[in-house]
Amino acid sequence: MIARDRFSFADLELWLDENHVTEIECLVPDLTGVARGKILPRKKFTEDRGMRLPEAVVAMGVTGEFPEEGPYYDVIKPTDRDMHLRPDPTTVRIVPWATDPTAQVIHDCYDREGVRVPFAPRSVLRHVCELYAARGWEPVVAPELEFYLVARNTDPDVPLKPPVGRSGRSETSRQAYSIDAVNEFDPLFEDVYAYCEKMELNVDTLIHEVGAGQMEINFFHAHPLGLADEVFLFKRTVREAALRHDMFATFMAKPIAGEPGSAMHVHQSVLATATGLNIFSNPDGSPSREFFWYIGGLQKYIPAAMALFAPYVNSYRRLVRSNAAPINIQWGTDNRTVGIRSPVATAAARRIENRVIGADANPYVALAATLACGYLGMVNQIEPSPECKGDAYLGDFELPRSLGEALTQLREAKELAQALGEDFVTVYTEVKEIEYAEFMKVISPWEREHLLLHV
């Protein structure tokens, strides 16, 4: 049997035949991680082998808005030209909840000259992986993705609450690592695992996290692009499964006041392409220079990358002192109070965990950004600060406190923009400014409660 990561178009057609597929969901991840695209009959998909969409489709904000003037249009021309989308055969998977045999295939975005669209999320991650390849390196990542299960809620003015489980009751207290609390939702997770198995997703363990109704799924380590695809598909899968059990699954960074936020912790290491060995370890098993330089790169560039790791106004509500989320860029060994953690591991498995990234981040963008930070650290030989061996929450905030502040820092980080692509950073920051302006039009209940008659 041919490995999925080696699928050619001929293998793809054979796979579609073997699975009796009659319909194809042609998917393109946009800047927010939403699946855009078209649904095609199998015959048309095979005949056309690609499709076209306006470039702006992958460059919209979460509200569906996009800038109508300014630097955005220096990259996305006002003629609203088409992207030429090419299916990636390695991404084909069955849609397990579809009534008729349906496949989903993720597409890459190109212009009519065959050049990758630089602000498409997959393009950004491919570009960063190519920077590594040019140095003889191969990055390896393993995300840990947190999310909440919540009761159905169709009124955005009503706060979210945990769903009712098999016992007929909702969680009223924190149940970190509780097996029984996970078992409350056995029917849902049986569907999730069944869907993941049919889709051949690389999922590992499921645990109950700290918050009421908060779960975490871990992925096996693999190449960044393939794992970003899997996180993208997994989010879609969990949301669909939850709906079928009369609840919502949300990857908001801070969906419930008073509960911990949801993160996407990313473990990362780097292999030497020639040898397959982990360059974070010396032959004697000690940490290498590259290990420390990588940490130094994360420390220097994470503040500037926060708009990529924490992409919404809600994201910054998660970053609260002593509440299971980092507030600074200190690093330490087996220390969960820091933003950059080095887990206890063998020399071959030595890795660095970025704990800053939120669950709401686009997986392609977040992986590209954290790898770019580490890459710049190794290339520029940036030394880290001394290791933090105590409680990092006792230190100062070292991260932006709002989306507006984060966007300013991202625009000023020229080296990071070069690593990610300047066109991408231009489009991304312009789109996020539109979202931020839309949010600022909303008057919150807190403002009405505390300011109405008191100021």
HELIX and SHEET records of a PDB file:
HELIX    1   1 ARG A    4  ARG A    6  5                                   3    
HELIX    2   2 PHE A    9  GLU A   18  1                                  10    
HELIX    3   3 ARG A   42  ASP A   48  1                                   7    
HELIX    4   4 GLU A   55  VAL A   58  5                                   4    
HELIX    5   5 TYR A   72  VAL A   75  1                                   4    
HELIX    6   6 PRO A   89  THR A   91  5                                   3    
HELIX    7   7 PRO A  121  ALA A  134  1                                  14    
HELIX    8   8 ILE A  179  ASN A  183  1                                   5    
HELIX    9   9 ASP A  186  MET A  199  1                                  14    
HELIX   10  10 PRO A  224  LEU A  243  1                                  20    
HELIX   11  11 ARG A  289  PHE A  309  1                                  21    
HELIX   12  12 VAL A  313  ARG A  317  5                                   5    
HELIX   13  13 PRO A  363  VAL A  379  1                                  17    
HELIX   14  14 ALA A  392  LEU A  394  5                                   3    
HELIX   15  15 LEU A  403  GLU A  412  1                                  10    
HELIX   16  16 LYS A  414  LEU A  420  1                                   7    
HELIX   17  17 GLU A  422  PHE A  439  1                                  18    
HELIX   18  18 PRO A  445  LEU A  451  1                                   7    
SHEET    1   A 5 ALA A  35  PRO A  41  0                                        
SHEET    2   A 5 GLU A  23  PRO A  29 -1                                        
SHEET    3   A 5 THR A 102  TYR A 110  1                                        
SHEET    4   A 5 ASP A  82  PRO A  87 -1                                        
SHEET    5   A 5 MET A  51  PRO A  54 -1                                        
SHEET    1   B 4 ALA A  35  PRO A  41  0                                        
SHEET    2   B 4 GLU A  23  PRO A  29 -1                                        
SHEET    3   B 4 THR A 102  TYR A 110  1                                        
SHEET    4   B 4 ARG A  93  ILE A  94 -1                                        
SHEET    1   C 4 VAL A 203  HIS A 208  0                                        
SHEET    2   C 4 GLN A 214  PHE A 219 -1                                        
SHEET    3   C 4 TRP A 137  ALA A 151 -1                                        
SHEET    4   C 4 MET A 247  THR A 250 -1                                        
SHEET    1   D 7 VAL A 203  HIS A 208  0                                        
SHEET    2   D 7 GLN A 214  PHE A 219 -1                                        
SHEET    3   D 7 TRP A 137  ALA A 151 -1                                        
SHEET    4   D 7 MET A 264  ALA A 272 -1                                        
SHEET    5   D 7 ILE A 352  ASN A 354 -1                                        
SHEET    6   D 7 ILE A 340  SER A 342 -1                                        
SHEET    7   D 7 TRP A 331  THR A 333  1                                        
END                                                                             
